[in-house]
Amino acid sequence: MKWGGILKEGHKVKYRKLGLKISYYRKLKGMTQEQLAEKLDKNLSFIGAVEAPNINRTVSLGTLFDIAEILEIPAHKFLDFDED
């Protein structure tokens, strides 16, 4: 959640882990960032920012569901931070 345009401090690590999981499952599927961006109808810089560990880019729930569908992964896998 953002407060005054700033990502809440407690969520930064979670967004970073989320991006790393998206990257992991995308690569496991043999898909490039460009291919995922195209299927999502997003630009390449969006996917790059989501997956980058040094950028805290938020992702809407709808976009997360779309990514899960494209990668054929249950959406909850992206949010299970205990399995790390």
C-alpha positions in Angstrom: 0.0 0.0 0.0 1.2 3.5 -0.8 1.0 6.3 1.7 1.3 9.7 0.1 2.9 8.2 -3.0 5.5 6.3 -1.0 5.5 2.5 -0.8 4.9 1.5 2.8 8.2 0.4 4.3 6.9 -3.0 5.5 5.8 -4.0 2.0 9.0 -3.3 0.1 10.5 -6.7 0.8 7.3 -8.4 -0.2 7.2 -6.5 -3.6 10.8 -7.4 -4.1 10.1 -11.1 -3.4 7.0 -11.0 -5.6 9.1 -9.6 -8.5 11.7 -12.3 -8.0 9.0 -15.0 -8.1 7.5 -13.6 -11.2 11.0 -13.7 -12.8 11.6 -17.3 -11.6 8.3 -18.7 -12.9 8.6 -16.7 -16.2 12.1 -18.2 -16.8 10.9 -21.7 -15.8 8.2 -21.3 -18.5 10.9 -20.4 -21.0 9.5 -17.0 -21.6 11.3 -13.7 -22.1 10.3 -10.4 -20.4 9.3 -9.2 -23.8 7.0 -12.1 -24.4 5.4 -11.7 -21.0 4.9 -8.0 -21.5 3.3 -8.6 -24.9 0.9 -11.2 -23.5 0.0 -8.8 -20.6 -0.4 -5.9 -23.0 2.2 -4.0 -21.0 5.5 -2.4 -22.0 8.8 -4.1 -21.5 9.9 -1.5 -18.9 6.9 -2.4 -16.7 8.0 -6.1 -16.5 11.6 -5.0 -16.0 10.7 -2.8 -13.1 8.5 -5.4 -11.5 11.2 -8.1 -11.7 14.1 -5.8 -10.7 15.3 -6.4 -7.1 16.4 -2.8 -6.7 13.1 -1.3 -7.8 9.9 -1.4 -5.7 7.2 -1.5 -8.4 3.7 -2.3 -7.3 1.5 -4.7 -9.2 -2.3 -4.7 -9.2 -4.2 -7.8 -8.2 -5.7 -8.0 -11.7 -2.3 -7.9 -13.3 -1.0 -10.5 -10.8 -3.9 -12.8 -11.8 -3.1 -12.2 -15.5 0.5 -13.1 -14.9 -0.5 -16.2 -13.1 -2.8 -17.3 -15.9 -0.1 -16.6 -18.6 2.5 -18.5 -16.6 0.0 -21.3 -15.7 0.9 -20.9 -12.0 -1.7 -20.6 -9.2 -1.7 -16.9 -8.1 -1.2 -17.8 -4.5 2.3 -19.1 -5.3 3.5 -15.5 -5.9 2.3 -14.5 -2.5 3.6 -17.5 -0.4 6.6 -15.8 1.1 7.1 -18.6 3.7 8.4 -21.0 1.0 11.5 -18.9 0.4 
